Amino acid sequence: MKFNIEKMISKRIKFLKGLFTPNNMPRLILLLIILGSLYFVYEKYLEKEGFECKSDDIDKQVSDGTKLVLFYADWCGHCKKIKPIWDETAKTVNTEDTKMIKVNCGEGTENDQATMKKYKIEGYPTIIKFVNGKPQEYTGERDDSGFKGVFS
């Protein structure tokens, strides 16, 4: 079976040109409304559950507002115990400016090691409070009321 790349590309271009005809505009507008609605639902309701980011993205995530960050490793027994409590609390706490974030630093990548060094993480789980990007020691209890106390 021989592929004709030029023919395949021209078919794709014709298809795309056909999408933007006046007859298809109501469908495209409806599609954009549906996609916008789905994005709104995701942002408003679904993102709240246990927001997790990569170790190389943490600086961007904590740059504004108050954030409580759990640095953990999947293989750590203490982390396995705290994560369900963390996730349940995050459902009620996470908003635009306040967020509980999980960062898995137990994979041993260079980014993980750099993050551990930067924030002086020597064991798991480690919890750090960030206020407008500045790290502060978390001294509260490792339970629902302790985590919520950070944001009150």
C-alpha positions in Angstrom: 0.0 0.0 0.0 1.6 3.2 -1.2 0.8 6.5 0.6 0.6 9.7 -1.4 1.5 12.4 1.2 0.6 15.3 -1.1 -2.9 13.8 -1.6 -3.4 13.3 2.1 -2.4 16.8 2.9 -4.6 18.3 0.3 -7.6 16.3 1.6 -6.9 17.7 5.1 -6.7 21.2 3.8 -10.0 20.9 1.9 -11.6 19.5 5.1 -10.4 22.4 7.2 -11.5 25.0 4.6 -14.9 23.4 4.6 -15.3 23.8 8.3 -15.2 27.6 8.1 -17.9 28.1 5.5 -21.0 30.2 6.4 -23.1 27.1 6.6 -21.0 25.6 9.4 -20.6 28.8 11.5 -23.6 28.0 13.8 -22.1 24.5 14.5 -18.7 26.0 15.3 -20.3 28.6 17.6 -22.2 25.8 19.4 -19.0 23.8 19.7 -17.2 26.7 21.2 -20.0 27.3 23.7 -19.9 23.6 24.7 -16.1 23.6 25.0 -16.2 26.8 27.1 -18.9 25.3 29.4 -16.8 22.2 29.9 -13.7 24.3 30.7 -15.7 26.3 33.2 -17.0 23.1 34.9 -13.5 21.8 35.1 -12.0 24.9 36.6 -14.9 25.4 39.0 -15.5 21.9 40.3 -13.1 19.3 39.1 -9.7 21.0 39.5 -10.3 21.4 43.2 -9.7 17.7 44.0 -6.0 17.2 45.0 -4.3 19.6 42.6 -1.0 18.0 41.7 1.9 19.6 39.8 5.4 18.5 38.7 8.5 19.6 40.7 9.7 21.8 37.9 6.3 23.7 37.9 6.1 24.5 41.6 7.5 28.0 41.5 4.8 29.1 39.0 2.1 27.5 41.1 3.0 29.2 44.4 3.8 32.7 43.0 0.7 34.3 44.3 -1.9 33.8 47.0 -1.6 31.3 49.9 -0.6 27.7 48.9 0.1 24.7 51.1 2.3 22.2 49.4 2.8 18.6 50.2 6.1 17.2 48.9 5.7 13.4 48.9 6.9 10.1 47.5 4.6 7.3 46.3 6.7 4.7 48.0 6.5 6.5 51.4 4.2 4.9 54.0 3.6 8.1 55.9 2.7 9.8 52.6 0.2 7.1 51.8 -1.6 7.9 55.1 -1.7 11.6 54.7 -2.7 11.9 51.0 -6.4 10.9 51.5 -6.7 13.5 54.3 -5.0 16.0 52.1 -7.3 15.3 49.1 -10.5 15.6 51.2 -9.4 18.9 52.7 -8.3 20.2 49.3 -11.9 19.7 48.0 -13.2 22.3 50.5 -10.2 24.7 50.5 -9.0 25.1 46.9 -10.0 28.4 45.3 -8.3 30.8 42.9 -6.0 32.2 45.6 -5.8 29.4 48.1 -4.7 26.0 47.0 -3.4 22.7 48.5 -0.9 21.3 46.0 0.8 17.9 45.9 4.3 17.5 44.4 5.7 14.0 43.9 9.5 14.3 44.5 10.1 10.6 45.0 10.9 9.7 41.4 14.5 10.8 41.7 14.7 13.0 38.6 17.0 15.9 38.4 14.1 18.3 38.8 13.0 16.5 41.9 16.5 16.7 43.4 16.7 20.4 42.5 13.4 21.1 44.2 14.3 19.1 47.3 17.6 21.0 47.6 15.9 24.4 47.0 13.3 23.9 49.7 15.5 21.9 52.0 13.4 18.7 51.9 15.1 16.0 53.8 12.2 13.6 54.3 8.7 12.7 53.3 6.1 14.0 53.7 7.2 17.6 53.9 4.6 20.4 54.0 5.5 24.0 53.2 3.3 27.0 53.3 3.8 29.6 50.5 2.5 33.2 50.8 2.9 35.1 47.5 5.8 32.8 46.5 7.7 33.0 49.8 8.1 29.7 51.7 7.2 29.5 55.4 7.6 26.6 57.8 4.3 24.7 58.3 3.9 23.9 62.0 0.3 22.9 62.2 -1.2 19.5 62.7 -1.3 17.1 59.8 -5.1 16.8 59.8 -8.1 18.5 58.3 -8.4 21.2 60.9 -4.6 21.9 60.8 -4.6 22.3 57.0 -7.7 24.5 57.0 -6.1 26.7 59.7 -3.5 27.8 57.2 -6.2 29.6 55.2 -8.3 31.2 57.9 
